[in-house]
Amino acid sequence: MLSPGILYTTAALMALVATACTALCLVWSVPAWRRWLAPSGADVRRPRAAGLSGRPAHVGSGLVSAGVAACALLAWYGVYCTLAAV
């Protein structure tokens, strides 16, 4: 059986990850902040960078949102399971 100290430490670290993923998911959902998080090709100083616009950009943004949200949900579930094991 694991000691409660190890379980509480694991839960605290997972809560930090879950909080970071939740915050990133919320920030990514605001279009103005999304442009700040993922700069366009002109900001990276590459000639004719492959910046997406239109439908591909929306699909890609949705996939990123779903991935970050899944990470947050999985981390929160890990916190719950760890605390339930105590």
KERO-868688 format. One record per residue: residue number from 1; x, y, z of N, C-alpha, C, CB in turn. Coordinates in nm, 3 decimals, decimal comma. Glycine has a CB too. Layout:
% residues N
- NUM;X;Y;Z;X;Y;Z;X;Y;Z;X;Y;Z
...
//
This chain:
% residues 86
- 1;0,084;-0,118;0,000;0,000;0,000;0,000;0,089;0,124;0,000;-0,096;0,000;0,122
- 2;0,051;0,222;-0,079;0,127;0,346;-0,087;0,098;0,436;0,031;0,096;0,419;-0,218
- 3;0,197;0,512;0,070;0,177;0,602;0,183;0,092;0,721;0,141;0,313;0,649;0,240
- 4;0,018;0,778;0,235;-0,065;0,895;0,201;0,017;1,013;0,151;-0,145;0,937;0,322
- 5;0,140;1,028;0,198;0,224;1,139;0,151;0,251;1,131;0,002;0,354;1,141;0,226
- 6;0,279;1,011;-0,045;0,304;0,992;-0,188;0,178;1,020;-0,269;0,354;0,848;-0,217
- 7;0,065;0,973;-0,219;-0,060;0,995;-0,292;-0,099;1,143;-0,294;-0,173;0,912;-0,228
- 8;-0,082;1,212;-0,183;-0,114;1,355;-0,181;-0,020;1,434;-0,270;-0,108;1,408;-0,037
- 9;0,107;1,397;-0,272;0,202;1,465;-0,360;0,166;1,442;-0,507;0,345;1,416;-0,333
- 10;0,130;1,319;-0,539;0,088;1,288;-0,676;-0,037;1,366;-0,714;0,063;1,136;-0,692
- 11;-0,133;1,372;-0,622;-0,257;1,447;-0,649;-0,228;1,595;-0,668;-0,358;1,427;-0,535
- 12;-0,138;1,651;-0,588;-0,105;1,793;-0,601;-0,037;1,823;-0,734;-0,014;1,837;-0,485
- 13;0,055;1,736;-0,775;0,122;1,757;-0,903;0,025;1,741;-1,020;0,239;1,659;-0,919
- 14;-0,064;1,643;-1,009;-0,164;1,626;-1,116;-0,261;1,743;-1,118;-0,240;1,493;-1,096
- 15;-0,292;1,799;-1,003;-0,380;1,916;-1,000;-0,313;2,036;-1,067;-0,417;1,952;-0,855
- 16;-0,181;2,049;-1,053;-0,110;2,157;-1,123;-0,120;2,139;-1,275;0,037;2,161;-1,080
- 17;-0,100;2,017;-1,321;-0,111;1,989;-1,465;-0,254;2,013;-1,512;-0,069;1,843;-1,496
- 18;-0,351;1,967;-1,434;-0,491;1,985;-1,472;-0,528;2,133;-1,478;-0,583;1,913;-1,374
- 19;-0,479;2,210;-1,383;-0,508;2,354;-1,382;-0,444;2,422;-1,504;-0,457;2,418;-1,252
- 20;-0,321;2,385;-1,535;-0,254;2,444;-1,652;-0,327;2,408;-1,781;-0,107;2,396;-1,659
- 21;-0,368;2,284;-1,795;-0,440;2,242;-1,917;-0,576;2,311;-1,925;-0,459;2,089;-1,920
- 22;-0,644;2,326;-1,813;-0,773;2,395;-1,813;-0,756;2,541;-1,853;-0,840;2,385;-1,675
- 23;-0,654;2,607;-1,797;-0,629;2,747;-1,833;-0,594;2,759;-1,980;-0,516;2,805;-1,747
- 24;-0,510;2,668;-2,032;-0,474;2,672;-2,173;-0,595;2,650;-2,262;-0,367;2,567;-2,204
- 25;-0,683;2,563;-2,221;-0,805;2,538;-2,299;-0,894;2,663;-2,302;-0,884;2,419;-2,240
- 26;-0,905;2,730;-2,188;-0,986;2,852;-2,184;-0,922;2,964;-2,266;-1,005;2,898;-2,040
- 27;-0,791;2,978;-2,258;-0,722;3,081;-2,335;-0,732;3,052;-2,484;-0,574;3,091;-2,293
- 28;-0,721;2,926;-2,523;-0,727;2,889;-2,664;-0,865;2,915;-2,723;-0,688;2,742;-2,682
- 29;-0,969;2,917;-2,639;-1,105;2,936;-2,690;-1,134;3,082;-2,726;-1,204;2,888;-2,588
- 30;-1,049;3,175;-2,686;-1,067;3,317;-2,721;-0,981;3,346;-2,845;-1,026;3,412;-2,600
- 31;-1,044;3,381;-2,957;-0,968;3,398;-3,082;-0,854;3,499;-3,074;-1,061;3,439;-3,191
- 32;-0,873;3,608;-3,004;-0,765;3,708;-2,996;-0,645;3,652;-2,919;-0,815;3,837;-2,928
- 33;-0,670;3,574;-2,817;-0,561;3,515;-2,740;-0,498;3,400;-2,817;-0,611;3,466;-2,604
- 34;-0,578;3,331;-2,900;-0,526;3,221;-2,980;-0,422;3,272;-3,078;-0,640;3,150;-3,057
- 35;-0,447;3,390;-3,135;-0,348;3,448;-3,227;-0,219;3,481;-3,153;-0,404;3,575;-3,294
- 36;-0,229;3,517;-3,026;-0,109;3,545;-2,946;-0,033;3,416;-2,915;-0,146;3,618;-2,816
- 37;-0,106;3,305;-2,890;-0,041;3,178;-2,858;0,023;3,114;-2,980;-0,142;3,082;-2,798
- 38;-0,041;3,123;-3,095;0,010;3,062;-3,218;0,033;3,173;-3,320;-0,089;2,954;-3,274
- 39;0,151;3,232;-3,321;0,177;3,345;-3,412;0,171;3,301;-3,558;0,313;3,408;-3,382
- 40;0,138;3,395;-3,642;0,131;3,364;-3,785;0,271;3,348;-3,842;0,055;3,475;-3,861
- 41;0,279;3,305;-3,964;0,408;3,281;-4,028;0,492;3,406;-4,041;0,387;3,221;-4,163
- 42;0,429;3,523;-4,054;0,505;3,647;-4,067;0,580;3,679;-3,938;0,412;3,762;-4,103
- 43;0,525;3,635;-3,825;0,592;3,662;-3,698;0,716;3,576;-3,678;0,496;3,641;-3,583
- 44;0,725;3,465;-3,750;0,837;3,373;-3,733;0,950;3,405;-3,830;0,791;3,228;-3,753
- 45;0,929;3,501;-3,919;1,028;3,548;-4,016;1,067;3,441;-4,119;1,152;3,596;-3,944
- 46;0,968;3,369;-4,166;0,991;3,273;-4,275;0,923;3,327;-4,400;0,937;3,130;-4,237
- 47;0,987;3,319;-4,513;0,920;3,367;-4,634;0,805;3,275;-4,673;1,021;3,378;-4,751
- 48;0,691;3,335;-4,696;0,571;3,262;-4,740;0,543;3,141;-4,649;0,588;3,214;-4,887
- 49;0,532;3,167;-4,521;0,503;3,058;-4,427;0,365;3,000;-4,457;0,510;3,108;-4,280
- 50;0,349;2,876;-4,421;0,225;2,805;-4,451;0,121;2,835;-4,343;0,249;2,652;-4,461
- 51;0,075;2,958;-4,336;-0,030;2,994;-4,241;-0,165;2,949;-4,295;-0,031;3,147;-4,214
- 52;-0,243;2,886;-4,211;-0,373;2,836;-4,254;-0,480;2,940;-4,228;-0,407;2,704;-4,183
- 53;-0,580;2,941;-4,313;-0,694;3,026;-4,291;-0,818;2,952;-4,341;-0,677;3,164;-4,363
- 54;-0,933;3,001;-4,300;-1,057;2,940;-4,343;-1,088;2,811;-4,271;-1,052;2,915;-4,490
- 55;-1,148;2,717;-4,343;-1,192;2,591;-4,283;-1,078;2,507;-4,224;-1,265;2,510;-4,387
- 56;-0,963;2,493;-4,290;-0,855;2,415;-4,229;-0,810;2,472;-4,095;-0,737;2,407;-4,323
- 57;-0,810;2,603;-4,084;-0,771;2,665;-3,957;-0,872;2,635;-3,848;-0,756;2,816;-3,974
- 58;-1,000;2,634;-3,883;-1,104;2,604;-3,784;-1,096;2,459;-3,740;-1,242;2,635;-3,840
- 59;-1,071;2,370;-3,833;-1,058;2,229;-3,799;-0,936;2,207;-3,710;-1,048;2,142;-3,927
- 60;-0,825;2,268;-3,746;-0,704;2,254;-3,665;-0,722;2,312;-3,527;-0,588;2,322;-3,734
- 61;-0,788;2,426;-3,518;-0,813;2,487;-3,388;-0,905;2,399;-3,304;-0,875;2,626;-3,406
- 62;-1,003;2,338;-3,367;-1,092;2,247;-3,295;-1,020;2,124;-3,244;-1,206;2,204;-3,384
- 63;-0,927;2,073;-3,324;-0,849;1,957;-3,280;-0,759;1,992;-3,163;-0,764;1,903;-3,396
- 64;-0,698;2,110;-3,166;-0,614;2,154;-3,055;-0,700;2,170;-2,929;-0,542;2,286;-3,088
- 65;-0,816;2,232;-2,944;-0,906;2,251;-2,830;-0,949;2,117;-2,771;-1,029;2,332;-2,871
- 66;-0,982;2,022;-2,857;-1,024;1,890;-2,809;-0,909;1,818;-2,740;-1,076;1,806;-2,925
- 67;-0,790;1,830;-2,793;-0,675;1,764;-2,731;-0,640;1,822;-2,595;-0,556;1,775;-2,821
- 68;-0,643;1,954;-2,584;-0,612;2,016;-2,455;-0,722;1,988;-2,355;-0,592;2,168;-2,472
- 69;-0,847;1,990;-2,399;-0,958;1,958;-2,309;-0,950;1,813;-2,262;-1,092;1,984;-2,380
- 70;-0,912;1,722;-2,351;-0,896;1,582;-2,310;-0,784;1,567;-2,209;-0,869;1,494;-2,432
- 71;-0,676;1,640;-2,228;-0,566;1,638;-2,131;-0,614;1,688;-1,995;-0,449;1,724;-2,181
- 72;-0,690;1,797;-1,994;-0,741;1,852;-1,868;-0,835;1,753;-1,800;-0,813;1,985;-1,893
- 73;-0,926;1,694;-1,876;-1,020;1,597;-1,816;-0,947;1,476;-1,760;-1,123;1,552;-1,920
- 74;-0,851;1,427;-1,832;-0,775;1,311;-1,785;-0,696;1,345;-1,659;-0,681;1,261;-1,896
- 75;-0,640;1,464;-1,653;-0,564;1,503;-1,534;-0,657;1,521;-1,415;-0,487;1,633;-1,561
- 76;-0,775;1,582;-1,435;-0,869;1,597;-1,324;-0,918;1,461;-1,276;-0,988;1,684;-1,366
- 77;-0,939;1,368;-1,369;-0,980;1,233;-1,330;-0,868;1,164;-1,252;-1,017;1,150;-1,456
- 78;-0,744;1,189;-1,289;-0,631;1,134;-1,214;-0,623;1,189;-1,073;-0,502;1,163;-1,287
- 79;-0,654;1,317;-1,057;-0,658;1,377;-0,923;-0,766;1,308;-0,840;-0,683;1,530;-0,930
- 80;-0,883;1,291;-0,901;-0,995;1,227;-0,830;-0,958;1,084;-0,788;-1,122;1,224;-0,920
- 81;-0,901;1,008;-0,880;-0,866;0,868;-0,849;-0,757;0,860;-0,743;-0,819;0,796;-0,977
- 82;-0,660;0,951;-0,751;-0,553;0,951;-0,651;-0,606;0,984;-0,513;-0,444;1,051;-0,691
- 83;-0,694;1,084;-0,505;-0,751;1,120;-0,376;-0,847;1,012;-0,325;-0,824;1,255;-0,387
- 84;-0,912;0,944;-0,416;-1,000;0,834;-0,373;-0,920;0,716;-0,318;-1,088;0,787;-0,491
- 85;-0,796;0,701;-0,362;-0,712;0,592;-0,314;-0,660;0,616;-0,173;-0,596;0,572;-0,408
- 86;-0,665;0,742;-0,130;-0,618;0,774;0,005;-0,721;0,724;0,101;-0,591;0,927;0,025
//
